[in-house]
Amino acid sequence: MLASILKNSQNFLFPDNLSQAIPVHLTIIFIFSIILLLIVLIPGVGVVRGGARSWISILGFSIQPSEFMKLGIILNFERMIL
């Protein structure tokens, strides 16, 4: 059983056919971006700067989840076109 789990995880991380793995990874990026956008709405987590709550402050660093979402949208549109 452990051998089959390790083989499946190896196929996920290092697939034989790269065209099968790309859609899975793009979906993960897209879902992660949506989660980050929703985290901004949580009071205390989302930081207000310039009158807009669009930043997340983590360990002294501030990030804008919309930048990750831009990347996710562009990559998913590319997948739809191809």
ZAGUKOL-567036 format. One line per field, with one value per residue: residue in three letters; x negated, y, z negated of N, C-alpha, C, O, CB in turn. Coordinates in nm, 4 decimals. Each point is the difference from the previous one (the first is absolute). Last residue first. Glycine has a CB too. Example, Ala and Ser with C-alpha at 12.3 -4.5 7.8 and 13.67 -1.06 7.14 Angstrom:
% ZAGUKOL-567036
code = c(ser / ala)
n.px = c(-1.2850 / 0.0894)
n.py = c(-0.2250 / -0.5092)
n.pz = c(-0.7080 / -0.2075)
ca.px = c(-0.0820 / 0.0890)
ca.py = c(0.1190 / 0.1190)
ca.pz = c(-0.0060 / 0.0000)
c.px = c(0.0770 / -0.0900)
c.py = c(0.1090 / 0.1200)
c.pz = c(-0.0730 / 0.0000)
o.px = c(-0.0509 / -0.1036)
o.py = c(0.1108 / -0.0019)
o.pz = c(-0.0169 / -0.0665)
cb.px = c(-0.0675 / 0.2928)
cb.py = c(-0.1736 / -0.1154)
cb.pz = c(0.2314 / -0.0581)
***
This chain:
% ZAGUKOL-567036
code = c(leu / ile / met / arg / glu / phe / asn / leu / ile / ile / gly / leu / lys / met / phe / glu / ser / pro / gln / ile / ser / phe / gly / leu / ile / ser / ile / trp / ser / arg / ala / gly / gly / arg / val / val / gly / val / gly / pro / ile / leu / val / ile / leu / leu / leu / ile / ile / ser / phe / ile / phe / ile / ile / thr / leu / his / val / pro / ile / ala / gln / ser / leu / asn / asp / pro / phe / leu / phe / asn / gln / ser / asn / lys / leu / ile / ser / ala / leu / met)
n.px = c(0.5143 / 0.4027 / 0.1030 / -0.4880 / -0.0405 / 0.4080 / -0.2206 / -0.4181 / 0.2697 / 0.2967 / -0.4013 / -0.2636 / 0.4006 / 0.0854 / -0.4745 / 0.0847 / 0.4356 / -0.2249 / -0.4358 / -0.3058 / -0.2493 / -0.3499 / 0.0710 / 0.3472 / 0.4358 / 0.3061 / 0.2860 / 0.2061 / 0.4524 / 0.2452 / -0.1387 / -0.1361 / -0.4709 / 0.0571 / 0.3140 / -0.2089 / 0.3652 / -0.1050 / 0.2443 / 0.3657 / -0.0954 / 0.0212 / -0.4712 / 0.1110 / 0.2947 / -0.4060 / -0.2576 / 0.3807 / 0.0108 / -0.4978 / 0.0431 / 0.3631 / -0.3087 / -0.3954 / 0.2801 / 0.1903 / -0.4604 / -0.1399 / 0.3927 / -0.0650 / -0.5027 / 0.0290 / 0.1979 / -0.3254 / -0.3629 / 0.1008 / -0.2806 / -0.0167 / -0.2850 / 0.4411 / 0.3583 / -0.3017 / -0.2274 / 0.4455 / 0.1210 / -0.4438 / 0.0500 / 0.4732 / -0.1453 / -0.3777 / 0.3064 / 0.3008)
n.py = c(2.6609 / 0.2863 / -0.2532 / -0.0361 / 0.4744 / 0.0863 / -0.2736 / 0.2625 / 0.4229 / -0.1502 / -0.1785 / 0.3979 / 0.2743 / -0.2825 / 0.0638 / 0.4836 / -0.0258 / -0.1788 / 0.3505 / -0.1519 / 0.2934 / -0.3075 / 0.0385 / -0.3676 / 0.2436 / 0.4165 / -0.0735 / 0.4920 / 0.0766 / 0.2303 / 0.5191 / 0.3691 / -0.1506 / -0.3639 / -0.2503 / -0.5379 / -0.4161 / -0.1885 / 0.3544 / -0.0467 / -0.3087 / 0.2246 / -0.1205 / -0.4691 / 0.0490 / 0.1511 / -0.3641 / -0.3029 / 0.2009 / -0.0390 / -0.4532 / -0.0775 / 0.2133 / -0.2281 / -0.4101 / 0.0949 / 0.0951 / -0.4101 / -0.2258 / 0.2371 / -0.0961 / -0.4758 / -0.1028 / 0.2883 / -0.2008 / -0.5411 / -0.1103 / 0.4253 / 0.0547 / 0.1086 / -0.2923 / -0.3713 / 0.0692 / 0.0409 / -0.4050 / -0.2010 / 0.1608 / -0.1528 / -0.4063 / -0.0333 / 0.1016 / -0.3401)
n.pz = c(2.5685 / -0.1278 / -0.4157 / -0.0942 / 0.1359 / -0.2604 / -0.3541 / 0.0854 / 0.0271 / -0.3740 / -0.2460 / 0.1332 / -0.0995 / -0.3960 / -0.1105 / 0.0885 / -0.2299 / -0.3971 / -0.0630 / -0.4646 / -0.3730 / -0.3151 / -0.4888 / 0.0172 / 0.2331 / 0.0446 / 0.4642 / 0.2036 / 0.1125 / -0.3260 / 0.2218 / -0.2941 / -0.0742 / -0.3812 / -0.3347 / 0.0158 / -0.0728 / -0.4536 / -0.2592 / 0.3491 / 0.4868 / 0.4387 / 0.0498 / -0.0726 / 0.3918 / 0.2433 / -0.2243 / 0.1029 / 0.4543 / 0.0043 / -0.1965 / 0.3267 / 0.3383 / -0.1997 / -0.0526 / 0.4483 / 0.1474 / -0.2417 / 0.2093 / 0.4381 / -0.0460 / -0.1177 / 0.4389 / 0.2351 / -0.2695 / -0.0648 / -0.4115 / -0.4291 / -0.4261 / -0.2470 / 0.1989 / 0.1281 / -0.4352 / -0.2081 / 0.2730 / -0.1104 / -0.4701 / 0.0220 / 0.2480 / -0.3303 / -0.3698 / 0.2022)
ca.px = c(-0.0737 / -0.0264 / 0.1266 / 0.0409 / -0.0910 / 0.0466 / 0.1187 / -0.0387 / -0.0739 / 0.0940 / 0.0897 / -0.0773 / -0.0310 / 0.1199 / 0.0027 / -0.1106 / 0.0458 / 0.0451 / 0.1307 / 0.0212 / 0.1349 / 0.0091 / -0.0637 / -0.1371 / -0.0473 / -0.1286 / -0.0142 / -0.1323 / -0.0418 / -0.0469 / 0.0499 / 0.1452 / 0.0547 / -0.1016 / 0.0526 / -0.0536 / -0.0122 / -0.0988 / -0.1229 / -0.0485 / 0.0057 / 0.1257 / -0.0068 / -0.0668 / 0.0997 / 0.0915 / -0.0686 / -0.0061 / 0.1340 / 0.0221 / -0.0802 / 0.0733 / 0.1220 / -0.0366 / -0.0447 / 0.1192 / 0.0657 / -0.0733 / 0.0174 / 0.1331 / 0.0166 / -0.0238 / 0.1033 / 0.1264 / 0.0128 / 0.0511 / -0.0623 / 0.0791 / -0.0865 / -0.1080 / 0.0548 / 0.0616 / -0.1083 / -0.0543 / 0.0959 / -0.0014 / -0.1234 / 0.0130 / 0.0902 / -0.0673 / -0.0894 / 0.0823)
ca.py = c(-0.1131 / 0.0273 / -0.0079 / -0.1410 / -0.0654 / 0.0370 / -0.0793 / -0.1385 / -0.0056 / 0.0226 / -0.1150 / -0.1101 / 0.0365 / -0.0291 / -0.1441 / -0.0299 / 0.0216 / -0.1240 / 0.0244 / -0.0463 / 0.0246 / 0.0218 / 0.1251 / 0.0057 / -0.1265 / 0.0164 / -0.0954 / -0.0499 / -0.0895 / -0.1208 / -0.1267 / -0.0068 / 0.0889 / 0.0949 / 0.1133 / 0.1285 / 0.0953 / -0.0605 / -0.0255 / 0.1135 / -0.0313 / 0.0484 / 0.1459 / 0.0271 / -0.0094 / 0.1138 / 0.1208 / -0.0064 / 0.0318 / 0.1440 / 0.0691 / -0.0164 / 0.0792 / 0.1419 / 0.0248 / 0.0027 / 0.1277 / 0.1036 / -0.0211 / 0.0432 / 0.1449 / 0.0605 / -0.0426 / 0.0628 / 0.1324 / 0.0849 / -0.0451 / -0.0819 / -0.0177 / 0.0981 / 0.1345 / 0.0339 / 0.0224 / 0.1327 / 0.1009 / 0.0031 / 0.0662 / 0.1420 / 0.0614 / 0.0105 / 0.1150 / 0.1192)
ca.pz = c(0.0588 / 0.1409 / 0.0748 / 0.0058 / 0.0943 / 0.1337 / 0.0296 / 0.0271 / 0.1265 / 0.1106 / 0.0131 / 0.0549 / 0.1390 / 0.0784 / 0.0234 / 0.0916 / 0.1370 / 0.0626 / 0.0589 / 0.1366 / 0.0504 / 0.1439 / 0.0376 / -0.0525 / -0.0551 / -0.0658 / -0.1083 / -0.0322 / 0.1077 / -0.0689 / 0.0542 / -0.0031 / 0.1020 / 0.0469 / 0.0770 / -0.0435 / 0.1096 / 0.0903 / -0.0721 / -0.0799 / -0.1427 / -0.0573 / -0.0153 / -0.1275 / -0.1067 / 0.0138 / -0.0451 / -0.1464 / -0.0498 / 0.0192 / -0.1009 / -0.1258 / 0.0084 / -0.0069 / -0.1373 / -0.0831 / 0.0250 / -0.0708 / -0.1434 / -0.0428 / 0.0020 / -0.1306 / -0.0946 / 0.0377 / -0.0605 / 0.1050 / 0.1241 / 0.0929 / 0.1155 / -0.0028 / -0.0092 / 0.1280 / 0.0948 / -0.0286 / 0.0433 / 0.1465 / 0.0437 / -0.0359 / 0.0976 / 0.1291 / -0.0060 / 0.0000)
c.px = c(0.0858 / -0.0683 / -0.0228 / 0.1285 / 0.0383 / -0.0875 / 0.0596 / 0.1207 / -0.0345 / -0.0707 / 0.0963 / 0.0884 / -0.0770 / -0.0212 / 0.1202 / -0.0061 / -0.1107 / 0.0466 / 0.0435 / 0.1404 / 0.0084 / 0.1452 / -0.0003 / -0.0748 / -0.1462 / -0.0370 / -0.1401 / 0.0096 / -0.1388 / -0.0376 / -0.0586 / 0.0591 / 0.1513 / 0.0611 / -0.1156 / 0.0544 / -0.0411 / -0.0241 / -0.1087 / -0.1231 / -0.0545 / 0.0128 / 0.1246 / -0.0085 / -0.0604 / 0.1064 / 0.0901 / -0.0696 / 0.0011 / 0.1360 / 0.0198 / -0.0745 / 0.0787 / 0.1242 / -0.0380 / -0.0366 / 0.1262 / 0.0623 / -0.0693 / 0.0237 / 0.1408 / 0.0296 / -0.0147 / 0.1151 / 0.1330 / 0.0300 / 0.0397 / -0.0802 / 0.0713 / -0.0881 / -0.1108 / 0.0573 / 0.0565 / -0.1157 / -0.0521 / 0.0954 / -0.0077 / -0.1234 / 0.0199 / 0.0892 / -0.0715 / -0.0874)
c.py = c(-0.1213 / -0.1198 / 0.0193 / -0.0160 / -0.1461 / -0.0642 / 0.0368 / -0.0869 / -0.1444 / -0.0121 / 0.0135 / -0.1228 / -0.1130 / 0.0362 / -0.0374 / -0.1491 / -0.0277 / 0.0179 / -0.1266 / 0.0375 / -0.0468 / 0.0240 / 0.0296 / 0.1254 / 0.0153 / -0.1307 / 0.0188 / -0.1038 / -0.0581 / -0.1018 / -0.1171 / -0.1288 / -0.0066 / 0.0837 / 0.0934 / 0.1097 / 0.1360 / 0.0934 / -0.0622 / -0.0396 / 0.1194 / -0.0273 / 0.0542 / 0.1497 / 0.0290 / -0.0009 / 0.1232 / 0.1238 / -0.0006 / 0.0435 / 0.1513 / 0.0698 / -0.0075 / 0.0876 / 0.1467 / 0.0274 / 0.0138 / 0.1385 / 0.1105 / -0.0173 / 0.0435 / 0.1490 / 0.0716 / -0.0438 / 0.0667 / 0.1375 / 0.0913 / -0.0402 / -0.0869 / -0.0055 / 0.1042 / 0.1404 / 0.0380 / 0.0311 / 0.1403 / 0.1065 / 0.0101 / 0.0767 / 0.1490 / 0.0660 / 0.0205 / 0.1265)
c.pz = c(-0.0166 / 0.0668 / 0.1505 / 0.0809 / 0.0167 / 0.1064 / 0.1354 / 0.0330 / 0.0354 / 0.1349 / 0.1159 / 0.0225 / 0.0682 / 0.1468 / 0.0864 / 0.0309 / 0.1013 / 0.1442 / 0.0716 / 0.0443 / 0.1444 / 0.0380 / 0.1486 / 0.0458 / -0.0389 / -0.0686 / -0.0568 / -0.1109 / -0.0235 / 0.1067 / -0.0787 / 0.0529 / 0.0076 / 0.1107 / 0.0333 / 0.0903 / -0.0529 / 0.1177 / 0.0857 / -0.0818 / -0.0780 / -0.1488 / -0.0693 / -0.0261 / -0.1370 / -0.1089 / 0.0099 / -0.0558 / -0.1520 / -0.0524 / 0.0091 / -0.1138 / -0.1318 / -0.0031 / -0.0178 / -0.1446 / -0.0833 / 0.0216 / -0.0781 / -0.1497 / -0.0406 / -0.0021 / -0.1335 / -0.0897 / 0.0330 / -0.0592 / 0.1158 / 0.1230 / 0.1035 / 0.1240 / 0.0078 / -0.0020 / 0.1370 / 0.0934 / -0.0273 / 0.0522 / 0.1516 / 0.0463 / -0.0295 / 0.1045 / 0.1338 / 0.0000)
o.px = c(-0.0390 / 0.0317 / 0.0658 / 0.0151 / 0.0001 / 0.0492 / 0.0510 / -0.0095 / 0.0175 / 0.0516 / 0.0242 / -0.0093 / 0.0302 / 0.0488 / -0.0075 / -0.0272 / 0.0289 / 0.0026 / -0.0611 / 0.0905 / -0.0879 / 0.0901 / -0.0386 / -0.1178 / -0.0858 / 0.0705 / -0.0989 / 0.0904 / -0.0636 / 0.0811 / -0.1189 / 0.1222 / 0.0577 / 0.0574 / -0.0684 / 0.0027 / 0.0617 / -0.1144 / -0.1185 / -0.0034 / -0.1135 / 0.0885 / -0.0067 / 0.0041 / 0.0683 / 0.0413 / -0.0013 / 0.0452 / 0.0605 / 0.0120 / 0.0085 / 0.0629 / 0.0468 / 0.0067 / 0.0361 / 0.0702 / 0.0306 / 0.0001 / 0.0574 / 0.0685 / 0.0115 / 0.0409 / 0.0998 / 0.1015 / 0.0501 / 0.0960 / -0.0820 / -0.0945 / -0.0324 / -0.0464 / 0.0134 / 0.0004 / -0.0553 / -0.0188 / 0.0186 / -0.0327 / -0.0468 / 0.0114 / 0.0131 / -0.0479 / -0.0224 / 0.0264)
o.py = c(-0.1093 / -0.0363 / -0.0639 / -0.0966 / -0.0525 / -0.0435 / -0.0875 / -0.0886 / -0.0414 / -0.0629 / -0.0969 / -0.0655 / -0.0374 / -0.0703 / -0.0903 / -0.0388 / -0.0346 / -0.0963 / -0.0389 / 0.0151 / 0.0286 / -0.0611 / 0.1095 / -0.0072 / 0.0239 / -0.0462 / -0.0003 / 0.0056 / -0.0493 / -0.0848 / -0.0018 / -0.0140 / 0.0281 / -0.0531 / 0.0503 / -0.0149 / 0.0521 / 0.0264 / 0.0131 / -0.1067 / 0.0420 / 0.0564 / 0.1003 / 0.0430 / 0.0530 / 0.1064 / 0.0860 / 0.0563 / 0.0874 / 0.1057 / 0.0679 / 0.0628 / 0.1027 / 0.0958 / 0.0607 / 0.0744 / 0.1090 / 0.0825 / 0.0552 / 0.0822 / 0.0914 / 0.0528 / 0.0219 / 0.0693 / 0.0787 / 0.0160 / 0.0318 / 0.0679 / -0.1179 / 0.1034 / 0.1003 / 0.0674 / 0.0866 / 0.1155 / 0.0893 / 0.0716 / 0.1009 / 0.1092 / 0.0801 / 0.0793 / 0.1132 / 0.0957)
o.pz = c(0.0412 / 0.1132 / 0.0821 / 0.0748 / 0.1113 / 0.1041 / 0.0700 / 0.0849 / 0.1146 / 0.0924 / 0.0720 / 0.1037 / 0.1133 / 0.0885 / 0.0833 / 0.1136 / 0.1145 / 0.0767 / 0.0996 / -0.0821 / 0.0813 / -0.0574 / 0.0411 / 0.0349 / 0.0850 / -0.0898 / 0.0734 / -0.0833 / 0.0931 / 0.0372 / -0.0318 / 0.0049 / 0.1050 / 0.0950 / -0.0891 / 0.1222 / -0.0929 / 0.0371 / -0.0308 / -0.0613 / 0.0222 / -0.0643 / -0.0712 / -0.1152 / -0.0876 / -0.0462 / -0.0881 / -0.0997 / -0.0621 / -0.0618 / -0.1023 / -0.0852 / -0.0493 / -0.0771 / -0.1008 / -0.0684 / -0.0483 / -0.0913 / -0.0939 / -0.0609 / -0.0816 / -0.1034 / -0.0687 / -0.0077 / -0.0803 / -0.0754 / 0.0861 / 0.0402 / 0.0144 / 0.0482 / 0.0701 / 0.1030 / 0.0677 / 0.0384 / 0.0827 / 0.0946 / 0.0527 / 0.0556 / 0.0926 / 0.0809 / 0.0428 / 0.0728)
cb.px = c(-0.1876 / -0.0505 / 0.0566 / -0.1239 / -0.1849 / 0.0392 / -0.0065 / -0.1854 / -0.1115 / 0.0852 / -0.0429 / -0.1956 / -0.0352 / 0.0934 / -0.1087 / -0.1005 / 0.1329 / 0.0619 / 0.0145 / -0.2529 / 0.1171 / -0.2933 / -0.0990 / 0.1152 / 0.2505 / -0.0298 / 0.2632 / -0.1930 / 0.2050 / 0.0663 / 0.1425 / -0.1264 / -0.2676 / -0.2475 / 0.2963 / -0.2123 / 0.1111 / 0.1862 / 0.2551 / 0.2379 / 0.0873 / 0.0142 / -0.1350 / -0.1362 / 0.0559 / -0.0812 / -0.2160 / -0.0491 / 0.0422 / -0.1601 / -0.1773 / 0.0314 / -0.0383 / -0.2198 / -0.1177 / 0.0430 / -0.1237 / -0.2079 / -0.0427 / 0.0125 / -0.1842 / -0.2127 / -0.0910 / -0.1839 / -0.2966 / 0.0003 / 0.0819 / 0.3001 / -0.1744 / 0.0500 / 0.1767 / 0.0513 / -0.0901 / 0.0887 / 0.1676 / -0.0250 / -0.0673 / 0.1319 / 0.1028 / -0.0846 / -0.0086 / 0.1550)
cb.py = c(0.2097 / 0.2822 / 0.1508 / 0.0561 / 0.2106 / 0.2605 / 0.0692 / 0.1174 / 0.2709 / 0.2138 / 0.0640 / 0.1539 / 0.2821 / 0.1102 / 0.0512 / 0.2350 / 0.2049 / 0.0192 / 0.2874 / -0.2055 / 0.1685 / -0.0833 / -0.1391 / -0.2423 / -0.1554 / 0.2942 / -0.1666 / 0.2133 / 0.1806 / 0.1287 / 0.1060 / 0.2544 / -0.0548 / -0.1040 / -0.0677 / -0.0957 / -0.1774 / -0.2597 / -0.0388 / 0.1981 / -0.2916 / -0.0915 / -0.0870 / -0.2544 / -0.2201 / -0.1070 / -0.1876 / -0.3080 / -0.1866 / -0.1128 / -0.2543 / -0.2828 / -0.1436 / -0.1446 / -0.2984 / -0.2333 / -0.1080 / -0.2206 / -0.3033 / -0.1411 / -0.0817 / -0.2252 / -0.2449 / -0.0574 / -0.0568 / -0.2157 / -0.2687 / 0.0477 / 0.1417 / -0.1186 / -0.1878 / -0.3078 / -0.2501 / -0.1369 / -0.2502 / -0.3159 / -0.1858 / -0.1691 / -0.3016 / -0.2831 / -0.1517 / -0.2229)
cb.pz = c(-0.0909 / -0.1654 / -0.2848 / -0.2978 / -0.1756 / -0.1934 / -0.3148 / -0.2373 / -0.1585 / -0.2402 / -0.3146 / -0.2190 / -0.1761 / -0.2918 / -0.3035 / -0.2041 / -0.1992 / -0.3016 / -0.0738 / 0.0490 / -0.2373 / 0.0978 / -0.2378 / -0.0377 / 0.0556 / 0.0567 / 0.0321 / 0.1531 / 0.0625 / -0.2420 / 0.2612 / 0.0186 / 0.0217 / -0.1555 / -0.0233 / -0.2111 / 0.2235 / -0.1049 / -0.1704 / 0.0494 / 0.0229 / 0.2847 / 0.2773 / 0.1399 / 0.2244 / 0.2928 / 0.1599 / 0.1095 / 0.2686 / 0.2619 / 0.1097 / 0.1664 / 0.2988 / 0.1995 / 0.0828 / 0.2243 / 0.2794 / 0.1147 / 0.1299 / 0.2866 / 0.2601 / 0.0635 / 0.1813 / 0.2418 / 0.0929 / 0.2002 / -0.1714 / -0.1201 / -0.1593 / -0.2946 / -0.2073 / -0.0663 / -0.1936 / -0.2782 / -0.1251 / -0.0892 / -0.2572 / -0.2552 / -0.0630 / -0.1371 / -0.2897 / -0.1942)
***
